[in-house]
Amino acid sequence: MIQSFGDNETELVWQRRVSRRLPRDIQRVALRKMYLIHRSRNLNDLRVPPANRLEKLKGSRDGWYSIRINDQWRICFRWVGTDAYEVEIVDYH
């Protein structure tokens, strides 16, 4: 379950409000992917569908995970127990 957001833009998308900083097509797919995160009870739930490409991040984001929106955009989050924290939509390139 999503417990917190890492930025205001991601929270706007979750609330089904329009973000002017994120492309519309990214917002639509990101909302669908955030529903997957919200309904997940454990991290392995996010391995399906395989297109999510669940990854454990390294470096400055050690302890974080990401799933793909597309080749350029990711949803990054920290996973603790059964919940996601600091969920944010990130341009990875």
PDB file of N, CA, C and O in Angstrom:
ATOM      1  N   MET A   1       0.840  -1.174   0.000  1.00  0.00           N
ATOM      2  CA  MET A   1       0.000   0.000   0.000  1.00  0.00           C
ATOM      3  C   MET A   1       0.891   1.246   0.000  1.00  0.00           C
ATOM      4  O   MET A   1       1.902   1.292   0.701  1.00  0.00           O
ATOM      5  N   ILE A   2       0.521   2.225  -0.767  1.00  0.00           N
ATOM      6  CA  ILE A   2       1.283   3.471  -0.808  1.00  0.00           C
ATOM      7  C   ILE A   2       0.986   4.269   0.459  1.00  0.00           C
ATOM      8  O   ILE A   2      -0.170   4.542   0.782  1.00  0.00           O
ATOM      9  N   GLN A   3       2.051   4.635   1.166  1.00  0.00           N
ATOM     10  CA  GLN A   3       1.919   5.393   2.409  1.00  0.00           C
ATOM     11  C   GLN A   3       2.345   6.852   2.270  1.00  0.00           C
ATOM     12  O   GLN A   3       1.843   7.713   2.991  1.00  0.00           O
ATOM     13  N   SER A   4       3.278   7.140   1.340  1.00  0.00           N
ATOM     14  CA  SER A   4       3.725   8.525   1.174  1.00  0.00           C
ATOM     15  C   SER A   4       4.288   8.730  -0.232  1.00  0.00           C
ATOM     16  O   SER A   4       4.602   7.779  -0.948  1.00  0.00           O
ATOM     17  N   PHE A   5       4.402   9.995  -0.595  1.00  0.00           N
ATOM     18  CA  PHE A   5       4.911  10.371  -1.913  1.00  0.00           C
ATOM     19  C   PHE A   5       6.189  11.184  -1.760  1.00  0.00           C
ATOM     20  O   PHE A   5       6.353  11.932  -0.796  1.00  0.00           O
ATOM     21  N   GLY A   6       7.089  11.028  -2.724  1.00  0.00           N
ATOM     22  CA  GLY A   6       8.362  11.730  -2.686  1.00  0.00           C
ATOM     23  C   GLY A   6       8.302  13.132  -3.250  1.00  0.00           C
ATOM     24  O   GLY A   6       9.202  13.939  -3.013  1.00  0.00           O
ATOM     25  N   ASP A   7       7.239  13.434  -4.003  1.00  0.00           N
ATOM     26  CA  ASP A   7       7.087  14.779  -4.554  1.00  0.00           C
ATOM     27  C   ASP A   7       5.616  15.084  -4.829  1.00  0.00           C
ATOM     28  O   ASP A   7       4.770  14.190  -4.877  1.00  0.00           O
ATOM     29  N   ASN A   8       5.344  16.363  -5.007  1.00  0.00           N
ATOM     30  CA  ASN A   8       3.962  16.817  -5.222  1.00  0.00           C
ATOM     31  C   ASN A   8       3.389  16.361  -6.552  1.00  0.00           C
ATOM     32  O   ASN A   8       2.195  16.076  -6.650  1.00  0.00           O
ATOM     33  N   GLU A   9       4.233  16.290  -7.585  1.00  0.00           N
ATOM     34  CA  GLU A   9       3.738  15.917  -8.909  1.00  0.00           C
ATOM     35  C   GLU A   9       3.191  14.492  -8.913  1.00  0.00           C
ATOM     36  O   GLU A   9       2.145  14.229  -9.505  1.00  0.00           O
ATOM     37  N   THR A  10       3.890  13.585  -8.261  1.00  0.00           N
ATOM     38  CA  THR A  10       3.429  12.195  -8.187  1.00  0.00           C
ATOM     39  C   THR A  10       2.122  12.113  -7.409  1.00  0.00           C
ATOM     40  O   THR A  10       1.217  11.363  -7.777  1.00  0.00           O
ATOM     41  N   GLU A  11       2.030  12.881  -6.341  1.00  0.00           N
ATOM     42  CA  GLU A  11       0.795  12.884  -5.555  1.00  0.00           C
ATOM     43  C   GLU A  11      -0.376  13.430  -6.370  1.00  0.00           C
ATOM     44  O   GLU A  11      -1.495  12.933  -6.250  1.00  0.00           O
ATOM     45  N   LEU A  12      -0.131  14.441  -7.192  1.00  0.00           N
ATOM     46  CA  LEU A  12      -1.182  14.968  -8.077  1.00  0.00           C
ATOM     47  C   LEU A  12      -1.697  13.880  -9.014  1.00  0.00           C
ATOM     48  O   LEU A  12      -2.905  13.737  -9.205  1.00  0.00           O
ATOM     49  N   VAL A  13      -0.780  13.118  -9.595  1.00  0.00           N
ATOM     50  CA  VAL A  13      -1.178  12.034 -10.502  1.00  0.00           C
ATOM     51  C   VAL A  13      -2.023  11.016  -9.744  1.00  0.00           C
ATOM     52  O   VAL A  13      -3.045  10.560 -10.257  1.00  0.00           O
ATOM     53  N   TRP A  14      -1.609  10.653  -8.526  1.00  0.00           N
ATOM     54  CA  TRP A  14      -2.348   9.693  -7.707  1.00  0.00           C
ATOM     55  C   TRP A  14      -3.766  10.191  -7.415  1.00  0.00           C
ATOM     56  O   TRP A  14      -4.709   9.402  -7.357  1.00  0.00           O
ATOM     57  N   GLN A  15      -3.908  11.507  -7.234  1.00  0.00           N
ATOM     58  CA  GLN A  15      -5.212  12.112  -6.951  1.00  0.00           C
ATOM     59  C   GLN A  15      -6.026  12.353  -8.221  1.00  0.00           C
ATOM     60  O   GLN A  15      -7.093  12.964  -8.177  1.00  0.00           O
ATOM     61  N   ARG A  16      -5.516  11.868  -9.350  1.00  0.00           N
ATOM     62  CA  ARG A  16      -6.156  12.034 -10.662  1.00  0.00           C
ATOM     63  C   ARG A  16      -6.305  13.494 -11.064  1.00  0.00           C
ATOM     64  O   ARG A  16      -7.256  13.874 -11.746  1.00  0.00           O
ATOM     65  N   ARG A  17      -5.353  14.297 -10.630  1.00  0.00           N
ATOM     66  CA  ARG A  17      -5.288  15.685 -11.043  1.00  0.00           C
ATOM     67  C   ARG A  17      -4.162  15.796 -12.064  1.00  0.00           C
ATOM     68  O   ARG A  17      -3.281  14.938 -12.102  1.00  0.00           O
ATOM     69  N   VAL A  18      -4.177  16.813 -12.870  1.00  0.00           N
ATOM     70  CA  VAL A  18      -3.207  16.949 -13.958  1.00  0.00           C
ATOM     71  C   VAL A  18      -1.933  17.622 -13.457  1.00  0.00           C
ATOM     72  O   VAL A  18      -1.977  18.681 -12.829  1.00  0.00           O
ATOM     73  N   SER A  19      -0.811  16.995 -13.743  1.00  0.00           N
ATOM     74  CA  SER A  19       0.493  17.592 -13.485  1.00  0.00           C
ATOM     75  C   SER A  19       0.941  18.284 -14.763  1.00  0.00           C
ATOM     76  O   SER A  19       0.891  17.691 -15.840  1.00  0.00           O
ATOM     77  N   ARG A  20       1.371  19.511 -14.653  1.00  0.00           N
ATOM     78  CA  ARG A  20       1.847  20.236 -15.835  1.00  0.00           C
ATOM     79  C   ARG A  20       3.309  19.929 -16.128  1.00  0.00           C
ATOM     80  O   ARG A  20       3.816  20.287 -17.191  1.00  0.00           O
ATOM     81  N   ARG A  21       3.987  19.272 -15.196  1.00  0.00           N
ATOM     82  CA  ARG A  21       5.406  18.971 -15.370  1.00  0.00           C
ATOM     83  C   ARG A  21       5.661  17.597 -15.970  1.00  0.00           C
ATOM     84  O   ARG A  21       6.772  17.315 -16.419  1.00  0.00           O
ATOM     85  N   LEU A  22       4.656  16.748 -15.984  1.00  0.00           N
ATOM     86  CA  LEU A  22       4.821  15.389 -16.505  1.00  0.00           C
ATOM     87  C   LEU A  22       3.980  15.211 -17.763  1.00  0.00           C
ATOM     88  O   LEU A  22       2.848  15.691 -17.817  1.00  0.00           O
ATOM     89  N   PRO A  23       4.513  14.533 -18.773  1.00  0.00           N
ATOM     90  CA  PRO A  23       3.729  14.283 -19.990  1.00  0.00           C
ATOM     91  C   PRO A  23       2.444  13.511 -19.671  1.00  0.00           C
ATOM     92  O   PRO A  23       2.433  12.638 -18.803  1.00  0.00           O
ATOM     93  N   ARG A  24       1.384  13.839 -20.371  1.00  0.00           N
ATOM     94  CA  ARG A  24       0.076  13.208 -20.130  1.00  0.00           C
ATOM     95  C   ARG A  24       0.110  11.695 -20.278  1.00  0.00           C
ATOM     96  O   ARG A  24      -0.468  10.983 -19.457  1.00  0.00           O
ATOM     97  N   ASP A  25       0.781  11.191 -21.315  1.00  0.00           N
ATOM     98  CA  ASP A  25       0.817   9.745 -21.517  1.00  0.00           C
ATOM     99  C   ASP A  25       1.555   9.046 -20.373  1.00  0.00           C
ATOM    100  O   ASP A  25       1.202   7.927 -20.001  1.00  0.00           O
ATOM    101  N   ILE A  26       2.566   9.694 -19.821  1.00  0.00           N
ATOM    102  CA  ILE A  26       3.299   9.141 -18.677  1.00  0.00           C
ATOM    103  C   ILE A  26       2.400   9.125 -17.446  1.00  0.00           C
ATOM    104  O   ILE A  26       2.433   8.171 -16.669  1.00  0.00           O
ATOM    105  N   GLN A  27       1.606  10.163 -17.261  1.00  0.00           N
ATOM    106  CA  GLN A  27       0.703  10.223 -16.106  1.00  0.00           C
ATOM    107  C   GLN A  27      -0.305   9.078 -16.132  1.00  0.00           C
ATOM    108  O   GLN A  27      -0.593   8.471 -15.100  1.00  0.00           O
ATOM    109  N   ARG A  28      -0.830   8.792 -17.300  1.00  0.00           N
ATOM    110  CA  ARG A  28      -1.834   7.732 -17.428  1.00  0.00           C
ATOM    111  C   ARG A  28      -1.252   6.368 -17.062  1.00  0.00           C
ATOM    112  O   ARG A  28      -1.852   5.616 -16.294  1.00  0.00           O
ATOM    113  N   VAL A  29      -0.088   6.057 -17.612  1.00  0.00           N
ATOM    114  CA  VAL A  29       0.552   4.767 -17.328  1.00  0.00           C
ATOM    115  C   VAL A  29       1.037   4.726 -15.878  1.00  0.00           C
ATOM    116  O   VAL A  29       0.924   3.695 -15.215  1.00  0.00           O
ATOM    117  N   ALA A  30       1.574   5.839 -15.387  1.00  0.00           N
ATOM    118  CA  ALA A  30       2.064   5.890 -14.003  1.00  0.00           C
ATOM    119  C   ALA A  30       0.939   5.625 -13.011  1.00  0.00           C
ATOM    120  O   ALA A  30       1.149   4.931 -12.016  1.00  0.00           O
ATOM    121  N   LEU A  31      -0.240   6.160 -13.261  1.00  0.00           N
ATOM    122  CA  LEU A  31      -1.368   5.923 -12.362  1.00  0.00           C
ATOM    123  C   LEU A  31      -1.706   4.439 -12.308  1.00  0.00           C
ATOM    124  O   LEU A  31      -1.949   3.892 -11.233  1.00  0.00           O
ATOM    125  N   ARG A  32      -1.720   3.801 -13.447  1.00  0.00           N
ATOM    126  CA  ARG A  32      -1.998   2.359 -13.495  1.00  0.00           C
ATOM    127  C   ARG A  32      -0.935   1.573 -12.715  1.00  0.00           C
ATOM    128  O   ARG A  32      -1.263   0.643 -11.978  1.00  0.00           O
ATOM    129  N   LYS A  33       0.328   1.950 -12.880  1.00  0.00           N
ATOM    130  CA  LYS A  33       1.414   1.264 -12.177  1.00  0.00           C
ATOM    131  C   LYS A  33       1.361   1.544 -10.672  1.00  0.00           C
ATOM    132  O   LYS A  33       1.682   0.671  -9.865  1.00  0.00           O
ATOM    133  N   MET A  34       0.958   2.756 -10.299  1.00  0.00           N
ATOM    134  CA  MET A  34       0.840   3.062  -8.868  1.00  0.00           C
ATOM    135  C   MET A  34      -0.281   2.255  -8.224  1.00  0.00           C
ATOM    136  O   MET A  34      -0.185   1.884  -7.055  1.00  0.00           O
ATOM    137  N   TYR A  35      -1.350   1.981  -8.981  1.00  0.00           N
ATOM    138  CA  TYR A  35      -2.398   1.092  -8.459  1.00  0.00           C
ATOM    139  C   TYR A  35      -1.829  -0.292  -8.175  1.00  0.00           C
ATOM    140  O   TYR A  35      -2.190  -0.916  -7.177  1.00  0.00           O
ATOM    141  N   LEU A  36      -0.940  -0.781  -9.042  1.00  0.00           N
ATOM    142  CA  LEU A  36      -0.289  -2.071  -8.797  1.00  0.00           C
ATOM    143  C   LEU A  36       0.517  -2.035  -7.499  1.00  0.00           C
ATOM    144  O   LEU A  36       0.455  -2.964  -6.694  1.00  0.00           O
ATOM    145  N   ILE A  37       1.266  -0.964  -7.308  1.00  0.00           N
ATOM    146  CA  ILE A  37       2.051  -0.817  -6.077  1.00  0.00           C
ATOM    147  C   ILE A  37       1.118  -0.775  -4.873  1.00  0.00           C
ATOM    148  O   ILE A  37       1.367  -1.432  -3.861  1.00  0.00           O
ATOM    149  N   HIS A  38       0.053  -0.008  -4.985  1.00  0.00           N
ATOM    150  CA  HIS A  38      -0.889   0.165  -3.875  1.00  0.00           C
ATOM    151  C   HIS A  38      -1.536  -1.158  -3.467  1.00  0.00           C
ATOM    152  O   HIS A  38      -1.757  -1.400  -2.280  1.00  0.00           O
ATOM    153  N   ARG A  39      -1.838  -2.007  -4.437  1.00  0.00           N
ATOM    154  CA  ARG A  39      -2.503  -3.285  -4.146  1.00  0.00           C
ATOM    155  C   ARG A  39      -1.537  -4.391  -3.730  1.00  0.00           C
ATOM    156  O   ARG A  39      -1.973  -5.436  -3.247  1.00  0.00           O
ATOM    157  N   SER A  40      -0.252  -4.183  -3.908  1.00  0.00           N
ATOM    158  CA  SER A  40       0.733  -5.230  -3.610  1.00  0.00           C
ATOM    159  C   SER A  40       0.903  -5.416  -2.108  1.00  0.00           C
ATOM    160  O   SER A  40       0.932  -4.452  -1.343  1.00  0.00           O
ATOM    161  N   ARG A  41       1.014  -6.668  -1.709  1.00  0.00           N
ATOM    162  CA  ARG A  41       1.222  -7.006  -0.299  1.00  0.00           C
ATOM    163  C   ARG A  41       2.678  -7.332  -0.008  1.00  0.00           C
ATOM    164  O   ARG A  41       3.123  -7.273   1.138  1.00  0.00           O
ATOM    165  N   ASN A  42       3.418  -7.679  -1.060  1.00  0.00           N
ATOM    166  CA  ASN A  42       4.860  -7.877  -0.906  1.00  0.00           C
ATOM    167  C   ASN A  42       5.547  -7.472  -2.203  1.00  0.00           C
ATOM    168  O   ASN A  42       4.920  -7.361  -3.256  1.00  0.00           O
ATOM    169  N   LEU A  43       6.825  -7.261  -2.095  1.00  0.00           N
ATOM    170  CA  LEU A  43       7.592  -6.749  -3.224  1.00  0.00           C
ATOM    171  C   LEU A  43       7.526  -7.663  -4.441  1.00  0.00           C
ATOM    172  O   LEU A  43       7.516  -7.179  -5.573  1.00  0.00           O
ATOM    173  N   ASN A  44       7.482  -8.959  -4.232  1.00  0.00           N
ATOM    174  CA  ASN A  44       7.443  -9.905  -5.350  1.00  0.00           C
ATOM    175  C   ASN A  44       6.174  -9.787  -6.184  1.00  0.00           C
ATOM    176  O   ASN A  44       6.167 -10.191  -7.347  1.00  0.00           O
ATOM    177  N   ASP A  45       5.103  -9.243  -5.619  1.00  0.00           N
ATOM    178  CA  ASP A  45       3.882  -9.010  -6.397  1.00  0.00           C
ATOM    179  C   ASP A  45       4.163  -8.106  -7.597  1.00  0.00           C
ATOM    180  O   ASP A  45       3.468  -8.182  -8.610  1.00  0.00           O
ATOM    181  N   LEU A  46       5.176  -7.254  -7.485  1.00  0.00           N
ATOM    182  CA  LEU A  46       5.482  -6.291  -8.547  1.00  0.00           C
ATOM    183  C   LEU A  46       6.321  -6.889  -9.675  1.00  0.00           C
ATOM    184  O   LEU A  46       6.624  -6.202 -10.650  1.00  0.00           O
ATOM    185  N   ARG A  47       6.690  -8.129  -9.555  1.00  0.00           N
ATOM    186  CA  ARG A  47       7.426  -8.806 -10.638  1.00  0.00           C
ATOM    187  C   ARG A  47       6.496  -9.178 -11.793  1.00  0.00           C
ATOM    188  O   ARG A  47       6.962  -9.517 -12.882  1.00  0.00           O
ATOM    189  N   VAL A  48       5.194  -9.117 -11.561  1.00  0.00           N
ATOM    190  CA  VAL A  48       4.189  -9.439 -12.581  1.00  0.00           C
ATOM    191  C   VAL A  48       3.378  -8.175 -12.844  1.00  0.00           C
ATOM    192  O   VAL A  48       2.854  -7.595 -11.893  1.00  0.00           O
ATOM    193  N   PRO A  49       3.253  -7.733 -14.061  1.00  0.00           N
ATOM    194  CA  PRO A  49       3.794  -8.322 -15.282  1.00  0.00           C
ATOM    195  C   PRO A  49       5.299  -8.067 -15.396  1.00  0.00           C
ATOM    196  O   PRO A  49       5.819  -7.120 -14.806  1.00  0.00           O
ATOM    197  N   PRO A  50       5.991  -8.917 -16.157  1.00  0.00           N
ATOM    198  CA  PRO A  50       7.445  -8.767 -16.308  1.00  0.00           C
ATOM    199  C   PRO A  50       7.864  -7.406 -16.870  1.00  0.00           C
ATOM    200  O   PRO A  50       8.989  -6.962 -16.639  1.00  0.00           O
ATOM    201  N   ALA A  51       6.982  -6.752 -17.593  1.00  0.00           N
ATOM    202  CA  ALA A  51       7.302  -5.434 -18.161  1.00  0.00           C
ATOM    203  C   ALA A  51       7.564  -4.392 -17.075  1.00  0.00           C
ATOM    204  O   ALA A  51       8.164  -3.355 -17.358  1.00  0.00           O
ATOM    205  N   ASN A  52       7.130  -4.644 -15.843  1.00  0.00           N
ATOM    206  CA  ASN A  52       7.449  -3.732 -14.741  1.00  0.00           C
ATOM    207  C   ASN A  52       8.953  -3.619 -14.535  1.00  0.00           C
ATOM    208  O   ASN A  52       9.462  -2.563 -14.160  1.00  0.00           O
ATOM    209  N   ARG A  53       9.654  -4.714 -14.783  1.00  0.00           N
ATOM    210  CA  ARG A  53      11.110  -4.783 -14.607  1.00  0.00           C
ATOM    211  C   ARG A  53      11.526  -4.241 -13.244  1.00  0.00           C
ATOM    212  O   ARG A  53      12.319  -3.305 -13.147  1.00  0.00           O
ATOM    213  N   LEU A  54      10.984  -4.839 -12.209  1.00  0.00           N
ATOM    214  CA  LEU A  54      11.318  -4.455 -10.839  1.00  0.00           C
ATOM    215  C   LEU A  54      12.829  -4.531 -10.637  1.00  0.00           C
ATOM    216  O   LEU A  54      13.456  -5.551 -10.927  1.00  0.00           O
ATOM    217  N   GLU A  55      13.406  -3.431 -10.133  1.00  0.00           N
ATOM    218  CA  GLU A  55      14.846  -3.379  -9.906  1.00  0.00           C
ATOM    219  C   GLU A  55      15.144  -2.816  -8.528  1.00  0.00           C
ATOM    220  O   GLU A  55      14.476  -1.891  -8.067  1.00  0.00           O
ATOM    221  N   LYS A  56      16.150  -3.380  -7.873  1.00  0.00           N
ATOM    222  CA  LYS A  56      16.677  -2.788  -6.649  1.00  0.00           C
ATOM    223  C   LYS A  56      17.728  -1.775  -7.072  1.00  0.00           C
ATOM    224  O   LYS A  56      18.622  -2.096  -7.855  1.00  0.00           O
ATOM    225  N   LEU A  57      17.627  -0.560  -6.560  1.00  0.00           N
ATOM    226  CA  LEU A  57      18.530   0.505  -6.980  1.00  0.00           C
ATOM    227  C   LEU A  57      19.795   0.517  -6.133  1.00  0.00           C
ATOM    228  O   LEU A  57      19.837  -0.052  -5.043  1.00  0.00           O
ATOM    229  N   LYS A  58      20.822   1.175  -6.654  1.00  0.00           N
ATOM    230  CA  LYS A  58      22.128   1.239  -5.988  1.00  0.00           C
ATOM    231  C   LYS A  58      22.562   2.691  -5.851  1.00  0.00           C
ATOM    232  O   LYS A  58      21.851   3.611  -6.255  1.00  0.00           O
ATOM    233  N   GLY A  59      23.727   2.873  -5.280  1.00  0.00           N
ATOM    234  CA  GLY A  59      24.308   4.207  -5.176  1.00  0.00           C
ATOM    235  C   GLY A  59      23.525   5.093  -4.232  1.00  0.00           C
ATOM    236  O   GLY A  59      23.204   4.689  -3.114  1.00  0.00           O
ATOM    237  N   SER A  60      23.215   6.303  -4.677  1.00  0.00           N
ATOM    238  CA  SER A  60      22.505   7.259  -3.819  1.00  0.00           C
ATOM    239  C   SER A  60      21.079   6.815  -3.505  1.00  0.00           C
ATOM    240  O   SER A  60      20.450   7.347  -2.590  1.00  0.00           O
ATOM    241  N   ARG A  61      20.570   5.849  -4.255  1.00  0.00           N
ATOM    242  CA  ARG A  61      19.223   5.325  -4.007  1.00  0.00           C
ATOM    243  C   ARG A  61      19.271   3.899  -3.451  1.00  0.00           C
ATOM    244  O   ARG A  61      18.351   3.110  -3.664  1.00  0.00           O
ATOM    245  N   ASP A  62      20.336   3.586  -2.750  1.00  0.00           N
ATOM    246  CA  ASP A  62      20.445   2.267  -2.130  1.00  0.00           C
ATOM    247  C   ASP A  62      19.269   2.066  -1.173  1.00  0.00           C
ATOM    248  O   ASP A  62      18.954   2.949  -0.375  1.00  0.00           O
ATOM    249  N   GLY A  63      18.628   0.908  -1.258  1.00  0.00           N
ATOM    250  CA  GLY A  63      17.449   0.641  -0.432  1.00  0.00           C
ATOM    251  C   GLY A  63      16.143   0.999  -1.123  1.00  0.00           C
ATOM    252  O   GLY A  63      15.064   0.784  -0.570  1.00  0.00           O
ATOM    253  N   TRP A  64      16.236   1.541  -2.320  1.00  0.00           N
ATOM    254  CA  TRP A  64      15.069   1.910  -3.117  1.00  0.00           C
ATOM    255  C   TRP A  64      14.851   0.868  -4.208  1.00  0.00           C
ATOM    256  O   TRP A  64      15.741   0.082  -4.531  1.00  0.00           O
ATOM    257  N   TYR A  65      13.639   0.884  -4.767  1.00  0.00           N
ATOM    258  CA  TYR A  65      13.280   0.006  -5.879  1.00  0.00           C
ATOM    259  C   TYR A  65      12.646   0.857  -6.968  1.00  0.00           C
ATOM    260  O   TYR A  65      12.221   1.986  -6.726  1.00  0.00           O
ATOM    261  N   SER A  66      12.590   0.297  -8.171  1.00  0.00           N
ATOM    262  CA  SER A  66      11.892   0.992  -9.253  1.00  0.00           C
ATOM    263  C   SER A  66      11.160  -0.015 -10.125  1.00  0.00           C
ATOM    264  O   SER A  66      11.548  -1.178 -10.239  1.00  0.00           O
ATOM    265  N   ILE A  67      10.089   0.473 -10.734  1.00  0.00           N
ATOM    266  CA  ILE A  67       9.441  -0.252 -11.823  1.00  0.00           C
ATOM    267  C   ILE A  67       9.379   0.713 -13.000  1.00  0.00           C
ATOM    268  O   ILE A  67       9.350   1.930 -12.817  1.00  0.00           O
ATOM    269  N   ARG A  68       9.357   0.160 -14.201  1.00  0.00           N
ATOM    270  CA  ARG A  68       9.400   0.989 -15.406  1.00  0.00           C
ATOM    271  C   ARG A  68       8.012   1.437 -15.847  1.00  0.00           C
ATOM    272  O   ARG A  68       7.045   0.675 -15.822  1.00  0.00           O
ATOM    273  N   ILE A  69       7.954   2.684 -16.246  1.00  0.00           N
ATOM    274  CA  ILE A  69       6.788   3.194 -16.959  1.00  0.00           C
ATOM    275  C   ILE A  69       7.041   2.972 -18.450  1.00  0.00           C
ATOM    276  O   ILE A  69       6.184   2.471 -19.178  1.00  0.00           O
ATOM    277  N   ASN A  70       8.241   3.360 -18.882  1.00  0.00           N
ATOM    278  CA  ASN A  70       8.724   3.091 -20.245  1.00  0.00           C
ATOM    279  C   ASN A  70      10.249   3.107 -20.197  1.00  0.00           C
ATOM    280  O   ASN A  70      10.820   3.027 -19.109  1.00  0.00           O
ATOM    281  N   ASP A  71      10.920   3.208 -21.330  1.00  0.00           N
ATOM    282  CA  ASP A  71      12.384   3.186 -21.327  1.00  0.00           C
ATOM    283  C   ASP A  71      12.994   4.382 -20.606  1.00  0.00           C
ATOM    284  O   ASP A  71      14.115   4.294 -20.103  1.00  0.00           O
ATOM    285  N   GLN A  72      12.280   5.481 -20.551  1.00  0.00           N
ATOM    286  CA  GLN A  72      12.817   6.711 -19.970  1.00  0.00           C
ATOM    287  C   GLN A  72      12.343   6.958 -18.547  1.00  0.00           C
ATOM    288  O   GLN A  72      13.118   7.464 -17.735  1.00  0.00           O
ATOM    289  N   TRP A  73      11.123   6.629 -18.216  1.00  0.00           N
ATOM    290  CA  TRP A  73      10.507   6.988 -16.944  1.00  0.00           C
ATOM    291  C   TRP A  73      10.380   5.789 -16.014  1.00  0.00           C
ATOM    292  O   TRP A  73      10.138   4.664 -16.450  1.00  0.00           O
ATOM    293  N   ARG A  74      10.550   6.059 -14.712  1.00  0.00           N
ATOM    294  CA  ARG A  74      10.430   5.032 -13.675  1.00  0.00           C
ATOM    295  C   ARG A  74       9.553   5.546 -12.533  1.00  0.00           C
ATOM    296  O   ARG A  74       9.385   6.752 -12.347  1.00  0.00           O
ATOM    297  N   ILE A  75       9.005   4.605 -11.782  1.00  0.00           N
ATOM    298  CA  ILE A  75       8.419   4.927 -10.486  1.00  0.00           C
ATOM    299  C   ILE A  75       9.380   4.360  -9.455  1.00  0.00           C
ATOM    300  O   ILE A  75       9.614   3.152  -9.412  1.00  0.00           O
ATOM    301  N   CYS A  76       9.933   5.231  -8.629  1.00  0.00           N
ATOM    302  CA  CYS A  76      10.884   4.825  -7.595  1.00  0.00           C
ATOM    303  C   CYS A  76      10.202   4.905  -6.237  1.00  0.00           C
ATOM    304  O   CYS A  76       9.337   5.752  -6.013  1.00  0.00           O
ATOM    305  N   PHE A  77      10.598   4.015  -5.334  1.00  0.00           N
ATOM    306  CA  PHE A  77       9.968   3.960  -4.012  1.00  0.00           C
ATOM    307  C   PHE A  77      10.827   3.155  -3.054  1.00  0.00           C
ATOM    308  O   PHE A  77      11.666   2.353  -3.465  1.00  0.00           O
ATOM    309  N   ARG A  78      10.601   3.385  -1.772  1.00  0.00           N
ATOM    310  CA  ARG A  78      11.185   2.541  -0.733  1.00  0.00           C
ATOM    311  C   ARG A  78      10.114   1.555  -0.308  1.00  0.00           C
ATOM    312  O   ARG A  78       8.945   1.926  -0.205  1.00  0.00           O
ATOM    313  N   TRP A  79      10.485   0.305  -0.059  1.00  0.00           N
ATOM    314  CA  TRP A  79       9.529  -0.725   0.356  1.00  0.00           C
ATOM    315  C   TRP A  79       9.884  -1.162   1.771  1.00  0.00           C
ATOM    316  O   TRP A  79      10.998  -1.616   2.030  1.00  0.00           O
ATOM    317  N   VAL A  80       8.915  -1.018   2.694  1.00  0.00           N
ATOM    318  CA  VAL A  80       9.123  -1.412   4.088  1.00  0.00           C
ATOM    319  C   VAL A  80       7.953  -2.289   4.505  1.00  0.00           C
ATOM    320  O   VAL A  80       6.810  -1.832   4.523  1.00  0.00           O
ATOM    321  N   GLY A  81       8.229  -3.542   4.840  1.00  0.00           N
ATOM    322  CA  GLY A  81       7.170  -4.468   5.248  1.00  0.00           C
ATOM    323  C   GLY A  81       6.224  -4.757   4.103  1.00  0.00           C
ATOM    324  O   GLY A  81       6.569  -5.473   3.164  1.00  0.00           O
ATOM    325  N   THR A  82       5.019  -4.191   4.186  1.00  0.00           N
ATOM    326  CA  THR A  82       4.017  -4.378   3.132  1.00  0.00           C
ATOM    327  C   THR A  82       3.641  -3.062   2.454  1.00  0.00           C
ATOM    328  O   THR A  82       2.632  -2.989   1.754  1.00  0.00           O
ATOM    329  N   ASP A  83       4.454  -2.023   2.662  1.00  0.00           N
ATOM    330  CA  ASP A  83       4.083  -0.688   2.193  1.00  0.00           C
ATOM    331  C   ASP A  83       5.178  -0.006   1.378  1.00  0.00           C
ATOM    332  O   ASP A  83       6.366  -0.288   1.533  1.00  0.00           O
ATOM    333  N   ALA A  84       4.738   0.901   0.505  1.00  0.00           N
ATOM    334  CA  ALA A  84       5.643   1.716  -0.309  1.00  0.00           C
ATOM    335  C   ALA A  84       5.659   3.140   0.240  1.00  0.00           C
ATOM    336  O   ALA A  84       4.615   3.701   0.574  1.00  0.00           O
ATOM    337  N   TYR A  85       6.846   3.712   0.327  1.00  0.00           N
ATOM    338  CA  TYR A  85       7.036   5.064   0.845  1.00  0.00           C
ATOM    339  C   TYR A  85       7.810   5.901  -0.161  1.00  0.00           C
ATOM    340  O   TYR A  85       8.574   5.372  -0.968  1.00  0.00           O
ATOM    341  N   GLU A  86       7.605   7.220  -0.104  1.00  0.00           N
ATOM    342  CA  GLU A  86       8.319   8.177  -0.947  1.00  0.00           C
ATOM    343  C   GLU A  86       8.216   7.824  -2.430  1.00  0.00           C
ATOM    344  O   GLU A  86       9.198   7.922  -3.165  1.00  0.00           O
ATOM    345  N   VAL A  87       7.043   7.422  -2.858  1.00  0.00           N
ATOM    346  CA  VAL A  87       6.798   7.044  -4.255  1.00  0.00           C
ATOM    347  C   VAL A  87       6.948   8.286  -5.131  1.00  0.00           C
ATOM    348  O   VAL A  87       6.372   9.334  -4.838  1.00  0.00           O
ATOM    349  N   GLU A  88       7.722   8.163  -6.202  1.00  0.00           N
ATOM    350  CA  GLU A  88       7.892   9.302  -7.105  1.00  0.00           C
ATOM    351  C   GLU A  88       8.117   8.845  -8.541  1.00  0.00           C
ATOM    352  O   GLU A  88       8.692   7.788  -8.799  1.00  0.00           O
ATOM    353  N   ILE A  89       7.649   9.668  -9.458  1.00  0.00           N
ATOM    354  CA  ILE A  89       7.836   9.441 -10.890  1.00  0.00           C
ATOM    355  C   ILE A  89       9.122  10.167 -11.284  1.00  0.00           C
ATOM    356  O   ILE A  89       9.269  11.365 -11.043  1.00  0.00           O
ATOM    357  N   VAL A  90      10.054   9.423 -11.895  1.00  0.00           N
ATOM    358  CA  VAL A  90      11.387   9.965 -12.161  1.00  0.00           C
ATOM    359  C   VAL A  90      11.752   9.781 -13.632  1.00  0.00           C
ATOM    360  O   VAL A  90      11.557   8.711 -14.209  1.00  0.00           O
ATOM    361  N   ASP A  91      12.285  10.850 -14.224  1.00  0.00           N
ATOM    362  CA  ASP A  91      12.861  10.782 -15.568  1.00  0.00           C
ATOM    363  C   ASP A  91      14.286  10.272 -15.403  1.00  0.00           C
ATOM    364  O   ASP A  91      15.140  10.981 -14.870  1.00  0.00           O
ATOM    365  N   TYR A  92      14.549   9.059 -15.851  1.00  0.00           N
ATOM    366  CA  TYR A  92      15.829   8.409 -15.609  1.00  0.00           C
ATOM    367  C   TYR A  92      16.889   8.761 -16.637  1.00  0.00           C
ATOM    368  O   TYR A  92      18.015   8.276 -16.527  1.00  0.00           O
ATOM    369  N   HIS A  93      16.582   9.578 -17.628  1.00  0.00           N
ATOM    370  CA  HIS A  93      17.595   9.924 -18.636  1.00  0.00           C
ATOM    371  C   HIS A  93      17.743  11.410 -18.780  1.00  0.00           C
ATOM    372  O   HIS A  93      18.550  11.876 -19.584  1.00  0.00           O
TER     373      HIS A  93
END
